[in-house]
Amino acid sequence: MRAGRVLGVIAQGMTAFNAAVAPTWLHGEAAAAFGTGLIAEDLPNMVPAVHRRLHAT
């Protein structure tokens, strides 16, 4: 999932460094939003909620 996000934001004009950092941050935010008991399979379901929260601010 991360490689696709990196390429997606590079295609939108983000620098390579920021494109590598952004999905890592996004995964961290998704994990924090989920809370305890998180497993890797839970992350893709949490990412849209993090995106909505970012665009709402």
NORHU-V202707 format. One line per field, one symbol per residue. ss: DSSP state (a for helix, b for strand, c for the rest). phi: phi as a letter, one per 30 degrees, with the letter a starting at -180 (. if undefined). A space follows every 50 residues. Layout:
BEGIN
ss: ???
phi: ???
END
This chain:
BEGIN
ss: caaaaaaaaaaccccaaaaaaaaaaaaaaaaaaacccccaaaaaaaaaaa aaaaaac
phi: .dddddddddddjddddddddedddeddddddddjdidbeddeedceedd ddddddd
END
